Amino acid sequence: MLFTRAPRSCGAIRIVGHDGRAEQQTGINLSMKGHAMKKVYIGIDSHKSSNSVAVANAGGKEGSLFYGKISGSSPNMERILRRIMKQHDVSKEDVLIGYEAGPCGFVLARRLLQLGFDVIVAAPSLMPQKPGVKVKTDRRDACKIAELLRDGQLTAVHIPDEKDEAIRDLCRARTDAVDDLRRTRQRLGAFLLRNGHVYTGRSNWTESHMRYLRELVMPDPSQKVALEEYIISINAAAERTQRLEQYMERLQQDWSRTPFVKALQSFRGFQMVSSMVVTSELGDLARFVHPRKLMGFLGMVPAESSSGSRRRQGSITKCGNSHARWMLVEVAHHYRNPPKVSKELSVRQEGLSREIRALSWRAQNRLHQKYIRLKCRHLHENKVVVAVARELVGFIWELSMLMKQQDSVALKA
């Protein structure tokens, strides 16, 4: 599958297959979504306990007006917004509100959207910066956001709905539990190595290995206490991971994105956990008009510093969603092996359409060939796997477009 950019005027992307035929697929790029002209632009510098508010009028080149600092509660913010609309004699349709994405999440944006306001949550890393400005305060930040919002210089981030964010939090909690389990195991291994204990069995952390750890005799009682605490921590982390995976499997049954999760499991390397992690982190892929946009969102495109006839590319940018990028790189390791529909994969593909299974098989062949081709160039293993993961992103985007096409055909029928 070859991806080529369509003309800018058509607002679509062209998918060109190996047979040479092309078809148009329209898409919505939410980060570039334009807003109608407003009369009042409100910038908010949001913090945990306070919000600084500034107002900029449309059409004027003068600076914004700082309105004040209020507490971070939603009722206070709603009261201030009503007061601003009354002073400027405007309605909700004439107001555009913006604030920076941060640790406070999307609670404020969802509440304002629920009230009927038009809201933009801006990406902080893409906000224009003046290098000569050395003073930064909440007041200046709020005025700056209002002015940039009026000038159309803010890049909006995707606001996930509550269900997607809830499942994403659960997936991240499972990742934290696995990370705690790995760290505790590593600490126990280092503790035993310092005291001269080396397990000679076939593999670690099996039932026989855990039985060996429980039967160890330490020279000092305090070391025995440390050993028991490590074992208890390992068991607790393993049980916590298992509980979270059970919750994930239970929650996906009534999730609107479950069809895409099951379709993604038709790809090699994707099972329930990895599919839910990638789906919850990426959300609706229709907002990416081209797979290269999705690759850039994941930070999997090479950095570049070119000038004139010189072209210099560096490592991947690592911008955007690091959690999804990590999971995709882990999945990409499976494509080192020759294409094969294993027994487990065939079970996961049951009930899926012929087009989805064909896409999965084509992905296996192309990604494995890419892996072999790059290895023959004697590239580093990590570079090869990241390159395979980047191309895997293109197939995931194509899967999303294929499912949307199938859904539209089913609705028409």
C-alpha positions in Angstrom: 0.0 0.0 0.0 1.3 3.4 -1.0 0.2 6.6 0.6 0.3 9.8 -1.4 -1.0 13.2 -0.5 -4.0 14.5 -2.4 -4.2 18.1 -3.7 -4.7 20.6 -0.9 -7.8 22.0 -2.5 -9.8 18.8 -2.3 -9.3 18.3 1.5 -8.8 14.6 1.2 -6.1 12.0 1.0 -5.6 9.5 -1.9 -5.0 5.9 -1.2 -3.2 4.2 -4.1 -3.2 0.4 -4.1 -0.7 -1.9 -5.8 -3.2 -2.2 -8.7 -2.8 1.5 -9.5 -6.4 2.4 -8.7 -7.0 5.3 -6.4 -9.9 6.3 -4.3 -10.6 9.4 -2.2 -11.0 9.2 1.5 -12.1 12.3 3.4 -10.9 12.9 6.9 -11.1 15.5 9.7 -8.0 16.9 11.2 -9.2 18.1 14.5 -6.0 20.0 15.4 -6.5 22.1 12.3 -10.3 22.5 12.6 -11.3 26.1 12.0 -13.8 28.1 14.0 -16.2 30.7 12.8 -15.4 34.3 13.5 -16.3 35.2 17.1 -16.8 38.5 18.8 -15.1 37.7 22.1 -12.1 35.5 22.8 -11.4 34.4 26.4 -8.1 33.1 27.4 -7.7 31.1 30.7 -4.5 30.2 32.5 -5.7 27.2 34.3 -4.2 25.9 37.6 -5.1 23.5 40.3 -6.7 26.1 42.6 -7.1 29.2 40.5 -7.9 30.3 36.9 -6.7 33.6 35.4 -9.1 35.0 32.8 -8.4 37.5 30.0 -10.6 38.8 27.3 -9.8 39.9 23.7 -12.2 41.6 21.3 -12.5 40.5 17.7 -11.1 42.6 14.9 -8.9 44.8 17.2 -5.2 44.9 17.1 -4.9 46.1 20.7 -3.9 43.8 23.5 -6.3 41.8 25.6 -7.9 42.9 28.9 -7.1 41.0 32.0 -10.3 40.2 33.8 -9.1 38.7 37.1 -8.1 35.6 39.0 -10.8 33.3 40.4 -10.9 30.0 42.2 -10.7 26.8 40.2 -14.3 25.7 40.9 -16.7 25.3 38.0 -19.5 27.4 39.5 -17.1 30.4 39.8 -16.0 30.0 36.2 -19.6 29.8 34.9 -20.5 33.0 36.9 -17.5 34.9 35.4 -18.4 33.7 31.9 -22.0 34.9 32.3 -20.7 38.3 33.5 -18.4 38.7 30.6 -21.2 37.8 28.1 -23.5 40.4 29.8 -20.8 43.1 29.7 -20.1 42.5 26.0 -23.7 41.8 25.1 -22.9 38.5 23.3 -24.3 35.0 23.4 -22.5 31.7 23.8 -22.2 31.3 20.0 -20.1 34.6 19.9 -17.6 33.4 22.5 -14.5 31.2 21.9 -12.6 30.0 25.0 -9.1 28.6 25.1 -6.6 27.3 27.6 -3.4 25.3 27.7 -3.4 21.5 28.1 -1.9 20.6 31.4 -2.1 18.3 34.4 -5.6 19.4 35.3 -6.9 17.4 32.3 -10.1 18.1 30.3 -12.6 18.5 33.1 -13.0 22.3 32.5 -13.2 21.8 28.7 -15.9 19.1 29.0 -17.9 21.3 31.4 -17.8 24.3 29.1 -18.7 22.2 26.1 -21.6 20.8 28.1 -22.8 24.4 28.7 -22.7 25.1 25.0 -19.5 27.1 24.7 -16.9 26.6 21.9 -13.6 25.5 23.5 -10.1 25.0 22.4 -7.5 23.1 24.5 -4.2 24.3 23.1 -1.0 22.3 22.8 1.6 24.1 25.0 4.6 22.9 22.9 3.2 24.5 19.7 2.4 27.9 21.2 4.4 30.8 19.6 7.1 32.1 22.0 8.9 35.4 22.0 12.6 34.8 22.8 13.0 38.3 24.3 10.3 38.0 26.9 11.8 37.0 30.3 8.8 37.8 32.5 6.1 35.1 33.0 3.1 35.5 35.2 -0.5 34.1 35.3 -1.8 37.4 34.1 0.5 37.6 31.1 -0.2 34.0 30.2 -3.9 34.5 30.2 -3.6 37.7 28.1 -1.3 35.9 25.7 -3.7 32.9 25.3 -6.6 35.3 24.5 -4.6 37.2 21.9 -3.2 34.1 20.2 -6.7 32.6 20.3 -8.0 35.7 18.5 -5.2 35.6 15.9 -5.8 31.9 15.2 -2.3 30.8 16.3 -3.3 28.1 18.7 -3.1 24.4 17.8 -5.9 22.4 19.4 -5.4 19.0 20.9 -8.0 16.2 20.8 -10.4 16.2 23.7 -11.3 12.5 24.5 -14.7 11.7 25.8 -15.2 10.5 29.3 -15.4 6.8 28.5 -12.3 6.8 26.4 -10.3 8.6 29.1 -11.6 6.3 31.8 -10.4 3.2 29.9 -7.1 5.0 29.1 -6.6 5.6 32.8 -7.3 1.9 33.5 -4.8 0.8 30.8 -2.2 3.2 32.2 -2.8 1.8 35.7 -2.2 -1.7 34.4 1.1 -0.5 32.8 2.1 1.0 36.2 1.4 -2.3 37.9 3.6 -4.2 35.4 6.3 -1.6 35.8 6.2 -2.0 39.6 6.3 -5.8 39.2 9.4 -5.5 36.9 11.2 -3.1 39.3 10.5 -5.3 42.3 11.8 -8.4 40.6 14.9 -6.6 39.5 15.6 -5.4 43.1 15.1 -8.9 44.4 17.5 -10.3 41.8 20.1 -7.7 42.8 19.6 -8.5 46.5 20.1 -12.3 45.9 23.2 -11.7 43.7 24.8 -9.5 46.4 24.4 -12.4 48.8 25.7 -15.1 46.4 22.4 -16.8 45.5 22.0 -17.7 41.8 19.1 -19.6 40.5 20.1 -22.4 38.1 16.7 -23.4 36.9 15.3 -23.1 33.4 13.5 -19.8 33.8 12.9 -17.2 36.4 9.5 -16.3 38.1 7.9 -19.6 37.5 6.3 -21.7 40.2 9.5 -23.6 40.7 11.5 -20.4 41.0 9.1 -18.9 43.5 9.3 -22.1 45.5 13.1 -21.9 45.5 12.9 -18.3 46.8 10.6 -19.2 49.6 12.9 -22.1 50.7 16.1 -19.9 50.7 18.0 -19.8 54.0 19.6 -16.5 54.7 22.6 -16.0 57.0 21.0 -13.2 59.0 17.3 -12.9 60.2 17.1 -9.3 58.9 18.0 -10.5 55.4 15.2 -13.1 55.6 12.8 -10.4 56.5 13.9 -8.4 53.4 13.5 -11.5 51.2 10.0 -12.1 52.5 9.0 -8.5 51.9 10.3 -8.7 48.3 8.3 -11.9 47.7 5.1 -10.3 49.2 5.6 -7.2 47.0 6.0 -9.4 43.9 2.9 -11.4 44.6 0.9 -8.3 45.3 2.0 -6.6 42.0 1.2 -9.8 40.0 -2.2 -10.0 41.5 -2.8 -6.3 40.9 -1.9 -6.7 37.3 -4.2 -9.7 36.9 -7.1 -7.8 38.5 -6.6 -4.8 36.2 -6.6 -7.0 33.1 -9.9 -8.6 34.3 -11.4 -5.1 34.7 -10.1 -4.1 31.2 -11.8 -7.2 29.7 -15.0 -6.5 31.5 -15.1 -2.8 30.5 -14.5 -3.3 26.8 -17.8 -5.2 26.5 -19.8 -2.0 26.5 -17.2 0.3 25.0 -18.1 2.0 21.7 -14.6 1.3 20.3 -14.7 -2.4 21.0 -15.2 -3.3 17.3 -12.0 -1.6 16.5 -10.2 -3.3 19.4 -11.3 -6.7 18.1 -10.4 -5.8 14.5 -6.9 -4.7 15.7 -6.4 -8.0 17.3 -6.4 -9.6 13.9 -2.9 -8.0 13.4 0.1 -10.1 14.5 1.3 -9.1 18.0 -1.9 -7.4 19.1 -3.9 -9.1 21.9 -6.5 -7.7 24.3 -4.2 -5.5 26.4 -2.1 -4.0 23.6 -5.2 -3.4 21.4 -7.0 -1.6 24.2 -3.9 0.5 25.1 -3.4 1.7 21.5 -7.1 2.3 20.9 -7.6 4.3 24.2 -4.5 6.4 23.6 -5.2 7.2 19.9 -9.0 7.6 20.0 -10.8 8.3 16.8 -8.2 8.1 13.9 -10.5 10.0 11.5 -9.1 13.2 12.8 -5.8 12.4 11.0 -6.2 13.1 7.3 -3.1 11.1 6.4 -1.1 8.3 8.1 1.9 10.5 8.2 0.0 12.9 10.5 -0.6 9.9 12.8 3.1 9.0 12.7 4.0 12.6 13.5 1.5 12.6 16.4 3.3 9.5 17.8 6.7 11.1 17.4 7.9 8.3 15.1 9.1 10.5 12.2 12.8 11.5 12.0 13.8 15.0 13.1 15.2 17.1 10.3 17.5 20.1 10.1 17.9 20.9 6.4 19.1 24.1 4.7 19.7 24.7 1.0 21.0 21.6 -0.8 22.0 19.9 2.5 19.5 17.5 4.1 20.2 16.3 7.6 17.9 13.9 9.5 18.3 12.8 13.0 16.6 10.4 15.4 12.8 10.2 15.7 11.2 13.3 17.3 9.6 11.3 20.2 6.9 14.0 20.4 3.3 13.3 21.2 1.9 10.2 22.9 4.8 8.2 24.4 2.7 5.4 25.8 1.2 4.5 22.5 4.6 4.7 20.8 6.1 2.4 23.4 3.3 -0.2 22.9 3.6 -0.1 19.1 7.4 -0.6 19.2 6.8 -3.6 21.5 4.3 -5.1 19.0 6.7 -4.4 16.0 9.1 -7.0 17.4 6.7 -9.8 16.3 7.3 -9.0 12.7 10.8 -10.2 12.8 9.4 -13.7 12.2 8.2 -14.9 8.8 4.5 -14.4 8.0 2.3 -17.0 9.6 -1.3 -17.2 10.8 -0.9 -19.1 14.1 -3.6 -21.0 16.0 -4.0 -18.1 18.4 -4.2 -15.5 15.6 -6.8 -17.5 13.7 -8.9 -17.6 16.8 -8.7 -13.8 17.2 -9.7 -13.4 13.5 -12.9 -15.4 13.8 -15.9 -13.3 12.9 -14.0 -10.6 11.1 -14.5 -9.6 7.5 -12.4 -10.9 4.6 -11.1 -7.4 4.0 -9.7 -7.1 7.5 -8.1 -10.5 7.4 -6.5 -9.6 4.0 -5.2 -6.4 5.5 -3.6 -8.2 8.4 -1.9 -10.7 6.0 -0.6 -7.9 3.8 0.8 -6.1 6.9 2.6 -9.3 7.9 4.3 -9.7 4.6 5.2 -6.1 4.1 6.5 -5.5 7.6 8.6 -8.6 7.6 10.1 -7.8 4.3 10.9 -4.3 5.6 12.6 -5.8 8.6 14.7 -8.2 6.5 15.6 -5.4 4.1 16.8 -3.0 6.8 18.7 -5.8 8.6 20.6 -6.5 5.4 21.8 -2.9 5.5 23.3 -3.7 8.9 21.3 -1.1 10.7 20.9 -1.2 14.5 18.2 -3.5 15.7 16.4 -0.6 17.5 16.3 1.5 14.4 14.9 -1.4 12.4 12.1 -2.1 14.9 11.1 1.6 15.1 11.0 1.8 11.3 8.7 -1.3 11.3 6.5 0.2 14.0 6.2 3.4 12.0 4.9 1.5 9.0 2.6 -0.5 11.2 1.0 2.8 12.2 0.0 3.2 8.5 -1.8 -0.1 8.5 -3.6 0.7 11.7 -4.8 4.0 10.1 -5.9 2.1 7.1 -7.8 -0.4 9.3 -9.7 2.5 10.8 -10.6 3.9 7.4 -11.7 0.4 6.2 -14.0 -0.1 9.2 -15.6 3.4 8.7 -16.2 2.5 5.1 -17.8 -0.8 6.1 -20.0 1.0 8.7 -21.2 3.5 6.1 -22.0 0.7 3.6 -23.9 -1.1 6.4 -25.9 2.0 7.2 -26.8 2.6 3.6 -28.0 -1.0 3.3 
